[in-house]
Amino acid sequence: MPPPYPEGGAMTDPTAIQPSELDQLPDRDPEETAEWRASLDAVTKAAGPHRAAYLMRRTLERAEAGGLALPKLLETDYVNTIPTAAEPTVDGDEAMEARITAWNRWNAAAMVTRGSKHGVGGHIATFASAAWLYETGFNHFFKGKEGDGSGDQLYIQGHASPGIYARAFLDGRLNETHLDNFRQEAGGKGLPSYPHPRRLPWLWEFPTVSMGLGPLSAIYQARFNRYLTSRGIKDVSQSHVWAFLGDGEMDEPESTAALALASREGLDNLTFVINCNLQRLDGPVRANFKIVQELEAQFRGAGWNVVKSLWGNAWDELFQLDITGALVRRLREVPDAQVQTYQTRDAAYIRQDFFGTDPALVEMAKLLSDDKILECFHLSRGGHEARKVYAAYKAAVEHKGAPTVILAQTVKGFTLGQGFASKNANHQMKKLSTDEFKQMRDLLELPISDAQFVDGVVPYGHPGADSPEVRYLQERRAALGGPAPARRTHALAPLPAAADKTFAAFDKGSGSQNVATTMAFVRLVKDLVRDKQTGRRWVPIVPDEARTFGMESLFPSLGIYSPKGQTYEPVDRDQLMYYKEAKDGQILNEGITEAGSMADFIAASTAYSTHGEAMIPFYIFYSMFGWQRTADQMWQLGDQLGRGFLIGATAGRTTLTGEGLQHADGHSPVIAATNPAALTYDPAFAYEVAAIVKDGLRRMYGEAAPGEDPNVFYYLTVYNEPLPQPAKPAAPGVDEGIVKGLYRFNTAESAGLDVAAANAPRIQLLGSGTAIHWTLQAQKLLAEEWGVASDVWSATSWTELRRDALEADAALLRGEERVPYVRQVLHGAEGPVLAVSDYMRQVPDQIAQWVEQDYSSLGADGFGLSDTREAARRHFGVDAESIVVAALAQLARRGEVKASAVKEARERYGL
C-alpha cells in the first residue's frame, strides 16, 4: 500500500476534507469522524507517513478479522504471512526429510544430465527451486488413494517431473533403467517428459504441461468433487485438490480465468501453490515490478485466502532490526529483476545497492556480517525451508470458506550452484558438469564418492531399499494413504445398457414433423436420464445457451447445480419449464465460458479413475466455439483418458440464418480429426444420432469389443435446422455403417425415381450431416430433369473411415490382408463418386485416396457470411442445384453425358 501522504508529513490543510463516496451517506456523528481524521493527521505529523500507513493497515486487518464489512487490502507488506513465532511444530523428523529431499534433488539432476547425452533434453532448474514445496506435501499432506475416499488430486507442474520420478525411484516404484530412459519412450520402458496419463497411466493423473490448463482444471476438479458429494454419487469431501504452478505460468489467461468461481463457491478443498522463483522461461517474470504483490492483489481481489512464504529464518534478525520500517519499504520497492541480481552478486554490491539507499538501512547493514547478508540474499527463501512450507500448507488446509493460494518465493536452480541459480538461461540448461555435481554433493552432504563417477557419468544415488530414509518415506506415505502421485484403474462393472426401445424410438422417423438433430439428441438424453440404473450418472454441461439448444425442459426435472441451492424465486416460476437451481442439481450451466465447461467435462469424464465412479458427461456447445476455442483442452481430455460426448450444436457453415462469419463452422471436424482420442461423427438423421450414442455408451461404459480402446470420446455435430427425419432403412448393414462411417441410404430405384433409360448414367452421392438433405434434392433433380440415376450414401464419419483405411494400410505393410471399410462398401458401385458436406472440402476429401471410383467433392470453403440458409448454400456452391451441376460435370468428363448439359444446367439454375 503506498503511503497516504507525500514524504514529509500531513496534508497542507487537515481541515480541507475531500469529498468521497461516504459523503453520500448521512454521518450520524460528524464530530467523531473529525476526531478520527485528526488522529490520523497527528500520527502522520508526529511519526511520519510510514507509521501512519502501518497503523492504517493494522486497523484494516483488525476490521477484516472482526468481520466488519470493509474492502479488503489487496496487498500486504512484502513479508511472510505467518511469522516465525506463529509457525506450528512440524510433525515429523526434519533431519530425515532433509536427507530424503537431498537424494531426490540429486537424482533429478542426474537423470536430466544423463539424458542430455542422448540429446533428449529435460528441465533441471524447476524442481531444484520447488523441491521443498513437493517434499513437504508428500511427507505430511497429500492423501493417497489407498485410504478412505479418493485421496487428493495433485496437479504437478510439468517441468518439475524429474523430481517426482526421483522420489518414485527412492520409494522403489521406478528403477535405474526407467530413469535412464527419461524422454525415451519408444522402447516401452521409458518415462514421458511431463505428467502424462496416457503414457504412464499408473503414475500420472493429470496432464499439466500445456501451461494454464492445470490451474483451470484444478478449480473445476475441486468444484466437481463438491458436485459428486452434493448429488450423493460419492462422498469425496475429504479430497483436497493441490495445483502446483509457476509464477510465469500465471500469465496464461486460463490460469486466472476461474478464480472468481472458486471463491464464489467457497472451494476450501482447493490450494494453489505458486512457485515464485521470479523467472519465466527466458528471464524475469516481472522485471520492473513484483509478481508476488501482483498475484496477491489478484487473488485477494477475487476472494481467495492468500498465504505468502517469502523469507527464510535468516531474515528474522533483519526484521527485528527494522524499527523504522525502512527494510520493509525497501523490499516492497526493489523490482524482481534486481532481486535476481542480488542472488548473483557479492556482499559489497548488496550493501551499496540495497542498504545504501536509506540512512536507516545503512545503519542496519553495519550490524550485519558479509556472511549474514549473503545467507539472506543468496539462500534464505520461504520456499526452501520445510518449516515455512509446512506452516503455509497447514494454514491452507485449515482455512474454511475460501480457496487458498500459497505464494512461495524460491530461487530457480537452487542447490545447483552459482552457475545455475537465478540465471536467465537456466530453463534451457540441461546438465551439470562433474565438478558441479561434486559441489552439489558436498552441499547436500550425500555419501557419494568420487570413484562412483565412472567415465564422467554421474551416478544415481540411493541409500538402500531398507535404509532409514526409505523406511521413513514409505511409512509417511502409508500413514497418508499410499503412494502419490498415483492413478487408479478401477475394475468397474460395465454400466447397464439402456433399454433398446429408448434408441429404437428414433428408427421410425418423425413423419410429417420437422425435427432438428439437436432436438433429437436432447430428446434422447431426456429418455436416458430417466433410466433408473444409470440416469443419475449423466452430467449435462452447457455454457449458458441451454435454451438455444432446446434444453430448458431439463431445468425443472434435473435442476441446475448450485452449492447454495435456489435462494430466490425465479421469474418464470409459474411456467412449466422454470429455471430451477438446486444443491443436488444435475445440470452444470456454466455461463459464457467454453473453457470452464471443458474443464467440467474433463473432471466428469475421468471420474471413473479419479473417484472410481463412472459418469457420463455430455457438453453441448456452438460447434464454432468448441474446438476452435478450446482444442488444447480437448487434447488434455484425450491425454487424461476422458470419456463422454461432445456435442457441436448449431453446426455447419450454412445452417445458421443470419448469424454470420463468427458463428459459421466449416472446420470443426478438421480440428477434431487431428485428435486421436476423438471419434468424430456428422450424423444426418435422428436415428443415426441414437445409434452413435448407443454405440458410444457400449464402448466407453459397457462391454468394449476386443481391441477397442474405451478411453475415447465422441464428437457429434448436430443441427438446429428443422427437417423431416426419415425412418431408418431396413437394409442389412445400416447399423454397422452408421458406426463405421458410411452406408447406402437409398438408390434411385428405392427412392421411387423414374429413370427412363435402362442404361442411364449413374453417380454415387455421398452426403454428411445436413448436406444429405440437399443431396436428396439433387438426386431427384438429376433423375427428373437430366435422366441421371444416383444412389445416396450417408457418410456419418469421414474421419473414422480414414482412420480405418490408415489402419488397413499399416496392416498391409505388416503383411496382413485387409481392405479398408470404405473400399469394401463402395466396391462395385456404378459411376463416379461425388461427396458433399457443409464443411470445407478437406473434410470429405479425407477418404479420397481409398475410393476406387473417380472422386470429387463439394464443401463450404472460405469465410462464412450472414444471409438465409438458401443464399449461403448457393454462395458456397453446395445447394441441390450446385450438386446437380457438379454431378453432370463429373459425368461429362467421363463421356457419360453431353458437355453441353453442364452449361445448360448452369444457365437453368442461374449458377
N, C-alpha and C positions, 0 to 999 in steps of 0.2 A: 504494500500500500504506500503510495507516495505521501510525503509529509503534507499536512493540511495547509501549511503556510510556507511562504518563501523562506529561505535560510535567513535567520536573524531575528525572528520574533513574530508578534501577533499582527492582526490586521491593523491598518493605519488608524481606522476608526471603529473600535469594537461595537459602538452603538449603531453603526450603519448595518443593520440586519438585512441580508439579501433575501429577496423573495424565494420561496421554494414551493414544492407541491404541498408541503404541510400547511402553508398559509391558506389553502383552500378549505381547510377544516377548522372548526371552532377550537380555540385554545381556552380550556376551562380555567387555566391558572397561568396567565402571561407572566406574572411575577416569578413564579417558579422556573419557567422556561428561561427567563432572562438570567436567573441565578446560575443555571447550568451553563449557559453560554459564557457568562462572565468567568466561571470557574475554568473553563477551557482556555479562555484568553489569558487568565492569570498563570496557569501552568505553562503555557507557551512562552509567556514573557519571562517567567522566573527560571524555568528548567530547559527551555528550548523546544523547538518544534518536534524533535525526535522523541523527547519524553512525552509530549502531548499525544503524538501518534501512537506511541506504545500504550499509553493508558486507554486511548480510544479502542485499540484493537482488543486489549484485555477486557474492556467493558462489553464490547460486542460479542466476544466469545462467551462471556458470562451470560449475556442475554440469550444467546443461542442455546447454551446448555440448560438454561432455565425454561426453555420452551416459549420464549417471547417471539411473537410474530414479526421478526425483523429480517430484512435481506441479509443473506449470509455474506461473510467476507469471501471473495473469490480467490484471494491469495493470502497465504500466511508467510512469515519470515522464512528465509532460506536455511532452515534448521530442521532437525528431526521432529516429527510429531510426538513421538514418545521419548521423553528424556531418559537418560541412563538410569536415574534413580527410580523410575517407574517401570523398568523392564522386568518382566517376570523371570523367575528362575527356569532355566532350560531343563526339561525333564529328560535327561539322558547324560551320556558320557561325552563331554565336549572334546576331550583329547582324542578319544577313539573316532569320533566323527571327523575330526580334522585329518586323521590318518587316512580314513576312507576317502575323503574328498581329495587328498593328495594323490592317491593311487588313480582315482578317476581322472584327475587333471592330466596326469602323466600319460595314461593310456589313450585318452582322447587326442592329445598332441602326437603321440607316437603313431596312432592309426592313420591320421591325415598325412603325416610326414612320410610314412612308408608307402602310402598310396600315391604320393606325388611322384614317386619313381616310375609309376606306370602312366603318368600324365592325366590321371583322372580327377585331380583337384581335391577340394574339400575346404571347409572353413574351420579355422583353428582358434580364432580370437573371440568368437561369441561366447562359447561355453566357458572359456577362461574368465570372462567377466561375470558370467551368470552362475558359476558353479555352486555357490552357497545358496542361491535362490532355489535351485533344484534340490540340492542335497538336504537342506533343512526341511523341505516339504516331504521328500521321500522318507526321512528319518522320523518325522513327527506328525505329519498332517494328511498326506494323501492316502485315502482309504482304498484298499484293494477290492477285488471282486469276489474273494473267497469268504468274506464276512457276510453280514446281513445286508440286504438291499442290493444295490447295483454298484456300490463303490463310487469313487469320484471320477469325474471326467477331466482329463488332462489335455489341454491344447498346448503342445510343446512348440517352442519357437524353432522353426525349421533348421536354421543354421546352427543350432545347439545340438543336433542329433549325435555328433561324435561323443559327447559327454553321456548321453543316455545309453549308447552302445557300450561305452566303457563301464558303466555301472552294471549293465546286464552281463558283461564279461566277468566282473568281480563276483557277482552272485551266482555264476555258473550257468546262466541262460544262453550265453554265447561263448565260443572258444576262439583260439587264435586264428584258425582258418577263416572263421567268419570275419574277424577284424581285418585280416589281410585281403579280404575280398570286398572291402568297403568300396562302394560305387562300381563294383564289377559283378553284375547280376546274371550275365548270360549263362554262366555255368550252373546256375541253380543254387549256389552256396553263398552268394554274396549278400551284401546289405545295401538297401537303397540309400541314396544320398540324403534323403529327407524323410520325415514321417509319411509313410505311405501304406495304408491298409491293404491295398490290392497287391503290393509286392511283398509285404511282411505282415500277413494278417493276424498272426498270433501276438504281435507286439503293439503295433500302431493302431489306434482307433480313429484318429482324425488327421487328415492331410492339411498342413498349415503353411506350406512354404509359398503359396501364392499369397503374398502379404496383404493383410487387410481382411481376408476371409476368416482367419482364425478368430479374431475378436467378435466379428459379426455372428459367426456360427455359435460361439460360446454363449452369447447373450440369448440367442433363441433356443439353444440346448437347455440352458437354465430355465427358461420360460416353458419349454416343452416338458421338462421334469415336473413343474408345477401342474401343468395340464394333465399329465398322466395321473398324478396324485388326486387332483380335484375330481377327475372323472371316474375314479375308482378302478382304473386299469391296473395300477401297481403303486404302492406307496414307496416313492423314491425321495421322500422328504429329507432323508439323511445324506443324500448325494450332494456333493459340492462340486461346482464347475470352476476350474482354475485355467486361466488363459495367460500364457507367458508370451510377452510381446516385446518388441524393440521400440525405443523412442522414435527412431526414424520411421518405423512401420506405421506410426500413428498419423503420418501424413496421408496415408491412403484414406479416401473418403469412406470406405466401408468400415474402417477401424472405429469410427465415431458415429456411424450412421444411426445406431440404435441405442445410444446412451440414454436418451430420454425414456425409451420403452423400459429399460432395465430399472430405472429409478421410479417411473410411474407405477410399475407393478411390484415394486418393493422386493426385487430379486436379491435377497440377502444370502442366497445359495450360490452366489457368483463372486469371484475375486479375479480382477485383472492384476497381474504382476508385470510392471513395465520396467525393463532393464534400461535404466537411463545411463548408458555409458557415453552419452553426448555425441555419438558418432553414427552416421548412416553409412552407406556402402563406400562413399568416396570422400568423406570429410565430415565436418561438424554438422549436427542436425540443425542447430540454430546458432550459427557462428556469432552473430551480433546480438543475440538475445539469450533467453534462458528457457530451454524446453521444459524443465521441471515446473517452473512457475506457470508457463503457458498451459501445460496439461492439468495442473492443479486447478487453475481457473476454469478450464473447460469442463472438467469432471465435477467440480463443486457446483458450477452453474447448472449442470444437468441433474444435480441432486444426489450425487454419489458421495459416499464416505471416502475421504482421502487420507491416506497414511503415507507420510514422507519418511524415508530412511536414507539420509544423505551422508551423514558423517559418522565415522567410527569413534571409538572411545578416546583415541588420541586427541580429539578435538575438545574433549571436556575441559581440559586445563585452559585452553584458549577462551572458551566461552565464559569460564569463571572469571577470567581477567577482563572481560568486556563490560566494564561497569558503565561505559558511556553509550553503548550500542553501536560503536564505530565498526566493530568486526562484523556484526550482522548487516549493517548498512553496506559495507564493502562487499560482502558475499552476495548481496542482492544485486549489486550494480555490475559486477565483473561478468562479462559475457562468456558464454560457454567455450568459445574457441580459445579464450585466454586461460580458462581453467585447464584446458588440454595442454596449453603451452607450459603452464606451471609443472605439469606432470613430467616434463622432459628437461626442465632447467634446474640449475643448482640453487642453493640456499641464498646466495648473494643476489641473484636475479629476483627471487621471490621477495626478499627483504625490500628491495628497491621498488619493484613494480606493484606488489600487493600492499605491503605495510607502509611504504613510503608516501602514500597519498594522503595520509591523515596524521596529524600530530599524536593523537591518542594511539594510533596503531604503531607509530614509530616507537613510542614508549613501551608498548606491549612487546614488540619484537626484541627489545633489549633484554627482556626476561626469558627469551627462548633461545635454546641452542640451535645450531645448524641441524643437528640430527633430529631435533624435535620438529623443526619446520619441514624437513624432508619427510619425516614419518607422516605428518599430517597431509601434506600436499601430494606425496607420491603413493602412499599406501592406504591411508585410513579412510575408507568409504563405508557407508552403511550397508551396502550390498555385499561387502566382503567380510562381514563379521556375523557369525552364526547367531549370536545373542540378539543383534539388531533385527535380523531377518525373522528369527523366532518370535520376537515381540510383535513385529508387524503382522505376521501370519495369525498369531493368536488374537490380536485385536480385530483382524478381518473376520475370522470365523465366529467370533463372539458378538460382532456388531449385528443388530437386528433392525429391520425395516428398510434397508437400502443396500445396494451392492457396494463393494469396496474396491478401490484401486490403490495399489501399493506402488509408489514411485521410489525405486531403489537406485541410488547412484552408485555406479561402478566404474571401473577402468577397463576399457576394451583391450584385451591382450594381457590381463593381469596375471602375474607369475611367469609370463613367457619371456621376461627380460625387457630391458630398455629398448631393444631393437624392435619390439612389438608394441609395447604399452602406449596407447593413445596416438599412435602414428596413423595418419590419414589413409595410408595404403594397407593397413593391416588386414582388411577384409580380403584382399587379394593375395596375401602372403600365406603360402601353403605349407611351409615346412620350417623347422628349426635345424640349425647346424648341430654337429656332435658337441661342440663346445657349449652351445646354448642349452642343449639338453643336460649337460653335466652341471651347468649353473642352476638350472631348474631343479635338478635332483638334489643339489645341496640346499637350495632354498626350501624345498619341500621335505627335506630330511628323509629321503627314501633310501632303503638298503639295496641300491643297485650299483654294482661295481663297474669300474672302467673295463674290466675283462669281458663284460657282457655285451659290449659294443663290438660286434664281430663284423669286420669289413665295413665299418662305418654305418652299420644298420642299427638303429635304435631298438633296444629290446622292449617288449611288453613287460609290465611288472604285475606280479600277483603275489600276495602274501601267503597263499596256500588255501586250499578248499576248507581246511579245518582250522584256519588261523582265527585269532580273536576278532580281527576286523570282519571277516566273512561271517562268522557266527553272529556277531553283533548286528550286522546289516540284515541278515536273514531273520533274526529274532525281532528286530524292529518291524520288518515288513510283515511277519506273521501276526504280530500284535495289531497291525493296521489292516489286516485282511488280505494278505498275499502280495505277490509281485505287482509292480507298477512301473511304467505303463504296461497294460496288457489288454488284449482284445479277446472277448469271449466268442466262441462259435457254439451257440446253444443247440442242443438236439431237440429242436421244437417239432412237435407233431404238426403235420400239414393242417392248414385250416380247412374245415369242412367246406366243400363246394356248395355254392348257392344252387337252388333248385333250377333244373333245366328250363322250366317254364318261364323263369324270370327273363332268360335270354331269348327263348323261342317266341315270346310275345311280340318281338320285333320282326319275326320272319314273315308275317302276313302282310306287312306294309301298312301304309296309312290310309289306303282307299282314296277318297276324294279330298282328304285333308292335306294341306301343305304343312310340312314339318321340317324345321331346320335340324341339321345333325347336332348342333349344340343342344337344342331342346331334347333331342333323342337321348343324348348322353345323360343329361340331368334327370330325365325320367327313369333311365336305367339305374342311376345311383340312388334315386328315391326308393326304388324297389329293393336294391341291395342293402341299404342301411336299415331296412325293416327286418332283415334276416336275424332271427333270434340268436343264432350262434356267432355270427361274425359281424353283424351290423354295427355294433359299438366300436369296432376296430377301424372303421373308416374315419379318415381325417380330412374333411373338406377344407381346402385352403383357397382363399380368393383375395386379391388385392383391390378391395373397395368396389369392384364392378359386379357384384353379385346380381343385381337387378338387370344389368346389361345381358348377363348370361342366363337369365330366367331362373335364378336360384333362390329368389325370395320366398318361394314356397317351402324351403327348408328351414327358414328362420324360426317359425313357431314350433316346429316339430323337433328340430335338433338343438336349437339355441346357439347363440354366438358366445364363445368362451370369453369370460371376463373374470379376473380374480375378485372383483368387487360385486359381481352379480349385476343386478339392474337397480340402481339407486334412484331412478326417475321413472315417470310414467311416459311411455313412448307416445309420440304424437299420433301414431296410427294404431293405438291400442284397440280401437273398436273395429279394426279391419281383420279379415281372416288371416292375412299374411303379414302380421305386425312384426316389428323389429324387436326381437326378444334376446336379451343378454342373460347369461346365467353362469354361476360359478362352475357348473358341470357341463357347460355348453360344448357342443361337438365341433362347431364351425370355427375356424380361425380366420377371421375377417380382418386383414392386416392394415387396411388403409392403403394409401397410394405408395406402395413400396414393393417392387418386384424383388429386390434384393432380400428384404425381410421375409417375404413369402417363400423364396427359395431356401432361405436358412431354416424356416419352419419345416419345409418339405424334407430337407436333408436330415434334420433331427428325427422326424417321424419315420422316414424311410429306413433309418438304421436302428430303430428301437429294437428290432429283433435281435441285434447283437449287443447294443449298449445296455438294454434293460431286460433282454430275454422275452420281449413282448412284441409279437408281430402286429404292426399297424399298417393300414392300407391308405396311404395318403393320395389324394388327387388334388393337384394345383391347377386351377383354370385361370387363364390369363389371355389378354390380347396377344395373339401369336407374334405380332410385330415387336412387342415389348418383353418377350421372354428370352429367347435365345440371343437376340441382338444385344439386350442389355446385360444379361446375366449368364452368358455362356461359360464364363470362368467358374461360376458356381455349379453349373451343370457338369463340368469336368470334375469339380470337387465331389459332386454327387456320385459320379462313376468311380472316382478314386476311393470313396468311402464305402463302396459296395451297397449303395442305396437301392431300394426297390419301391416302385409306385408308378403312378400315372401322371404325366404332364399333359395338360390339355391346352393346345393352342387354339383358342376360340376366335371367332370373327376372322378366320384365317383367309389366306389368299390375297392376291393383288387386286382383284376386281369385285369382291363381294361386298365391300362396304360402300354404301351410297353416300357420296359427298364428303367423306372424311379426309381424303387426300393423301398426299405423299407419305406423311409421317406414320399413317396407320396402315398403309397398303403393303402387306407382307408378301413379297415374292421370293423370299430366300431362306426362311427359317428351316425348311427341310435340308437345304445345302449345309447350313451350320450344324444341324443335328447329325447329318451324315458323317461329320468328322469325329463324332464321339463314339468310341467302340462299344460303350455300355448302353447307348440309346437305340431302342428299336423304334424306328420312325414309320408311322402309318399315315396315309392320307385317304381315309375312308370316304366313299361317296354316299353310302346309304346307311339307314339306321340299323339294318340287320348286320352290316359289316362292323359298325361300332360295337354292337353287342358281342359279336363273335370274337373280336380282337380283345375286348375286356375280359371275356370268359377265358380266353387262352392265356392272357396275362396273369389272371388270378391263379390259374393252374400252374403256370411256370414259376411264378415268384413266390406263391404262398401254398401251393398244393404239391402235387407229385410231378416234379420236373422229369422229363424224359432223359434216358441215358445220354450223356454228352451235352445236355443243355445246362447252361450256366444260369442259376436262378438270380444271380446278382446283376440284374439288368433293370432298366426302367423303360417304360413305354412313352413315346411321344405321339399323341394323336392330334391331327388338325381337324377341327370341326368348324362348321359354317353357320352364320346367322341368317342365311337366305332360305326362307320357307319354300320348299319344293315338294312335289309328290314323292313319297317314299314307296318304291315298288316292293312286291313280295320277293323273297329270296328264290332264285331259280331252283328248280327241282333236280337239275342235272347233277351227276356224281362229281365229286371233287371240288365243289364250291367252298365248303368249309376249309379244306386244306389250302385251296388257292387264296382265300382271304388272308389266312395267317402267313402263307409263304410269299404273298405279294401280287398274285395275278391269277385271274380265272376269266373264262369266257362268259360274259353276261347274257349275250344273245347272238343270234345270227340274223341275217336279213330275212331268212325264211321264218325263224321262230318269232320274229318281230311282226310277221304278217305283212311284210312289204312285197309288193308285186314288181319283180324284175322280169320284164317280158322275155328278153333274150336268154336262151338256155346257156349260152357261153358268155354271159355278161361279164365284164371286167370286175374284179373283186379286190377289196383292200381291207386290211385289218386295222381297226381304230382302237387305240389304247387310251383310256382316259382315267384320270385320278381325281378324287375329291369332287368338288362342284363342277369341274370341267366335263365330267361324264354326261351331264345333262345337255351341254352344248353338243357333245359328241353324238348323243342320241338324236338330237335335232338334225345334225349333219347327216347321219345315217338315213334319215327319212328323205331329206332333200336329195341326196345322191341317188336314191332309188327312184323317186318320183319324177325328178327333173332331168336326170342325166343317165339313167339306166345303169347305174353302178351298184353292185351289191357290196355290202360291207358287214363285217362282224364287229361287234363292240365288246371290248375287254375292259374289265375293271382292274386297274393297277393300284392295289391298296398300299403297296410299299415298293417304290423304286429302289430304295436303299437296301431292303432285305433281299431283293432279287440280286442286286450287285454283290452283296456280301456272300450269298450262296455261290454265285459264279466265281468269285475270287477264291473261295474255299475249294471249289471244284478244280480250278486251275492249279492250286497248290497241291491237290491230291494227284493230279496228273504228273506233276514233277516228281512226286514220290513213287510213281509207277502204278498208281491206282486208277482204275477206270471209273470215271464219274462224269455225268453230264449235268451242266447247270440246269436248275429247275426252269428258268425262263426259256431255255432252248427246248427242253422237253415239251412244255405245254404249247409252244408256238410251232413245234416241228410239224411240217406238212401244211400249215395254214396257208391258204392260197393268196397270192398277191403280196404287195409290199406292206410295210407297217408304218403307220403314222401315229405318233404319240403326242398327247395333248395334256397340259396341266395348267393350273392357274399360277404357276411359279415360273421362274426363269428356266430356260430350256436345259440348263445344266442339270436340273432335277431329273427329267425323263431320260436325258442322254446318258445317265449312269449305266444303263443296260445296253447301250447301242452295240458294243463290240461283241456281245454274245447272242445277238439276234441274227439268225441265218438269212432272213429276208432283207430286201432293201429297206433301210431305216431312215426316217425323217421325224422331226419333232416341231411342235409349236409351243410357245410359252410366253410369259409376260416379263420380258427383259426390260430393264430401264427403270426409271423412276415412276412411282405411282402418280395419280392425279385425282382431282375432285371432279366427279360427274356421276351420271347414272351408271348402273351396272352395265347396261347395254352399250352406252357410249364408251365406257372404259374398255370393254371387251373388243369393240370394233377398233379402238385406238391401238391395242396390243396385237390385234390380228388373231384372236383366239375364239371369236364367236362362231356360231354354226356356219355362217356363210364363208368366213375365212377358212374354216376347216374344209369345206367343200372345195374351194379353190385350190388349197394345198394338196388335197387328195387327187384332184384332177391333174394338177401339175406333176405329181409323182407318177401317176398312171401314164401321162403323156410322154414322160421321159422313157418309159418302157415300151412305148408304141401301142398301148392298150386303149387309149382314147386319142382323138384328134387334138393336135396342138391348139387348134382354133377354139376348142371347147374351154380352154383356160381363159382366153381373152374374153370370150362370150360370158363366162361366169363372172369375171371381174366387173364387166360392164353391167350385167343384170343386177348384181348385188351392190353396185356403187362402191366398189373397193378400189 
